[in-house]
């Protein structure tokens, strides 16, 4: 510390006639902060500004040579480090003054040292529209007095603000989610100009003038990226991503338009799944979430979250394929159980074809062939052939590998189609089947074959439960919760209470030769259709299985 600095280090040891000390002592309570600066070690750098060598490097070197000689309580609160006056006095200005203000202060110090007016309006993180003034004292040429006054924007000190921001940045940088900080303030004048032109539907505007979206992708800037974002983007340094946000939307240009639209419409956030081309050439599926700032928040900070879901989507596809294979295996197993019924169903039209063909030949073999009868019988042959073909198509559709197809269906028709598979089982066991099918039911959105599979499974379970000469009741009806319900009620022994909670579990069965996949598949199919399925014992005896499907307008 220089002699001049020591003389200002404690007001009790200073010359009470010194006007600089008086200014530091006589604080008027308006929040103005005062410093005394020792510039004795910075004279060469101060002189250099007159030689036209002013630069960022010059400003930082100058203030590093200027020492803080004294400070009032407001200055200590605003810029003083924790630990009171002794940790501030004698330190270079660069140790306490925010780096974004070094250029302004260095120029003011140089002007005041040369005896020129030195005052400027600035904005800082602590003061709104502040005025900084640097003045000299002819009696003490190496001492300058600095005052900073204005409307207080943040009552915390610079050190507390910086520590808070550092904690925030550290937290953001180590979060397990990929985050990009974006400055979208350049969009404000564009939005304002569009509103002045009367644009209200910016989506239609961008479709007509796509170059606006391209320009927006160029002028909106990425200002920071956390560690997880660097990993997702395939880079090692944030320097690679800081700049135009264009790279985020290069593989999904339409997403950029929707992000702009959400911003223009005043949305707080926007989310969608998009494709992202990384810097190392990979194409990834990411869930993009944009959080837009609103006043009084900082308008230059938007946050982009990039959740890489590529592996998750791949796993979902594999799971759906496995589920489809599982379902198909269950259908084939079910068809194996119905082999006798299917053979009987096919044999009926084949037998009719043979009978009608033989009869037709006899009519044609007469001395006077009866062509009218032959034509009638030929028509019956064609009808029986179509019937056999329909049965084969139905069985092949049930067994074939296929992607699920959703369409609006009448549940009653699906029930009738499913009954064609089990009619022979019901007849050979002399089972009494009754049906109460609701009229004018709303349609459900579903896959016809999958719903047939569910209904056939439930009816077969009922058939096996009642044995011979039992009773099965089928019912369709509106559900109170805006759906359509299907119920199977049998006259069998019911479900043991200890099995009710496990009845839909995979590989759980009470049958000696069962594998326990039928009801599990039923539950999987109904759940995929957005419906529910359940089992219970009926108050009048027997078991009751019931599923509910949402109507087509509300189905997923």
ZILIN-V188176 format. One line per field, one symbol per residue. phi: phi as a letter, one per 20 degrees, with the letter a starting at -180 (. if undefined). psi: psi as a letter, one per 40 degrees, with the letter a starting at -180 (. if undefined). burial: # if it has 9 or more other ideal C-beta (glycine too) atoms within 8 Angstrom, else .. A space follows every 10 residues. Layout:
BEGIN
phi: ???
psi: ???
burial: ???
END
This chain:
BEGIN
phi: .fgffffdfc ffdeffefff fgfffeeene nfdccddedf edffffffff emefaffgff ffffeedeea beffffffcf ffpmgfedfn efgffcegff dfffffffff fffenegcbb ecccfdcele ddcccdcgfc fedcddcccr ffebfffgff ffffffffff fffdffdfcd ecddfffgff ffffffenfd dffffffecf fffffffeef dedabeffff ffemcdcfgf dfpgegffdf ecfffgffff fffffnfebb caebeceefe neddeceecd deecgefffe cdddddefdg ffffffffff ffffffffff fffffffegf fffffffgff ffffffffff ffffefgdge ffffffffff ffffffffff ffffffffef faffcebfce ffffffffff fdgfffffel eedcccefdl fffdeaegff ffgfffgfff gffffemdle cccdbcafeg embcdccdcd effndggfeg fdfeffmebd efdedmdgff fgffffffem dccbcbefge ondcdbccdf fgfdff
psi: hidddddedh deeiheehdd dddddgheee ehhiihhhed eeddddddde effhiddddd ddddehihdi iaddddddeh iheaddedhe iideedhhde eddddddddd dddeeihgii hihiedhhfi hhhhiihddg dehihhihia hhdheiiddd dddddddddd dddeieihhh hhhedeeddd ddddddeehd gdddddddge dddddddddh hheihidddd ddefidiedd ehaieddded egdddddddd ddddefidii hihihhhide eihihihhhh hiiiieihee hihhhhhhed dddddddddd dddddddddd dddddddedd dddddddddd dddddddddd ddddeidghg dddddddddd dddddddddd dddddddddi hiihhhihih dddddddddd deddddddef hhhihghiif iiiihihddd dddddddddd dddddebifa hhhihiiiid ffahihhhhi faeahhdeed eedeihehie ideiefeddd ddddddddee aiiiiihide iiihhhihii iddei.
burial: .#.##.###. ...#...#.# ####..#... .########. ###.##.##. .......### ########## ##.###.### ......#### ####.###.. ##.####### ###....#.. .#.#.##..# ####.##..# ..######## .#....###. ##.#....#. .#..#..### ####.##..# #..#...... .##.##...# .##..##.## ######.### .####..#.# ##.##.###. .#..###### ####....## ...######. ...####### ###....... ########## ..#....... ..######## #####..#.. ##.###.### .##..##.## ..##.....# ..##..##.# #..##.##.. ##.##.###. ........#. ##.##.#### ######..#. #....###.. #.######## ########## ###.##...# #########. ..######## .#.##...## ..##...#.. .....##### #######.#. #.#.####.. .######### ##..#.
END
